[in-house]
Amino acid sequence: MCEMFGVSSGRTIDVARELKEFFKHGEFNPHGWGIASWNDEGRITIDKEPVDSTKSEKINSYLSSGYNCRGMIAHIRRATIGYVEYKNTHPFIAHDLNWCEWVFAHNGTIFESDELLPYADIQSGSTDSERILLYILDQNKGIRDEVSRFKLLDSIAVRLSDKNKLNFLAFDGLNLYIHKNEAGTMYRKNNDGYVLFSTKPLDDGKWDEVPLNRLLVYRDGKLIYEGEVHDHTYIHDEEQMNILYMGYSEL
């Protein structure tokens, strides 16, 4: 499966050590890597490649002298839907109609969702993950306050989790959103003024499992909103995945 790494901090911190460990997992997720990070002013920088992170010269260059940020979403990809190419590599970044810049990364698979089908015709790549971001931006039209945005993301997480695997990290220029609906697939580590999120623990420190089936929202390293608990737990089904692979190979 894909893996994700996220950061929410109240100050600039160096996460090079954690990133080095995270990108070692590219051996098992060899179809691309990406980093979207932001500074104190909220300015987002992004870079990604459709290559194994353990073989990337860029990664070595980035991490050789530290990696400072205020927040981050990083991803390593094991492709299920979408070819191995740049435009299918996470994280995805796009603007909404309010000109807010969003970042989105997904670890999961959408098996059923008529709501996402219209976005297949306008997306740049071919992943279900990019379609989720486009759907979020479309639904976000006209929403300017953060409470309404949280409620929107919460309702979307509940709906799209039904019969699908929906682990994601999203950033709206202000807040970091975290959701998972498969047990044992996202952990967090609270430190002094910041919190780290990872598909797998990255060191021997105290990592606790992110709550299942509930949207969490963090700002500056603090939990500010929690969504409703739903019952759309995803349980991996190898036969279901094989049917999806066969269907995609015939496109």
NORWO-V136407 format. One line per field, one symbol per residue. phi: phi as a letter, one per 30 degrees, with the letter a starting at -180 (. if undefined). A space follows every 10 residues. Layout:
phi->???
//
This chain:
phi->.dbbbbbbbd adbccdddde deddddecbd ckbabbbbcd didccbbabd bdddccddee decdbjbcac aabbabccdc cjddaedccd dcbaccddid ccbbbbclbc cbadddeddd dcddcbdddd dddddedddd eidccdddde dddddddddd ddibcbcbbb bcjbcccbbb bbdibabbbd bdjabcbaeb ecadddccdd ediadcbcbh ibdcbbdddc ccdcbebddd ddddeddddc d
//
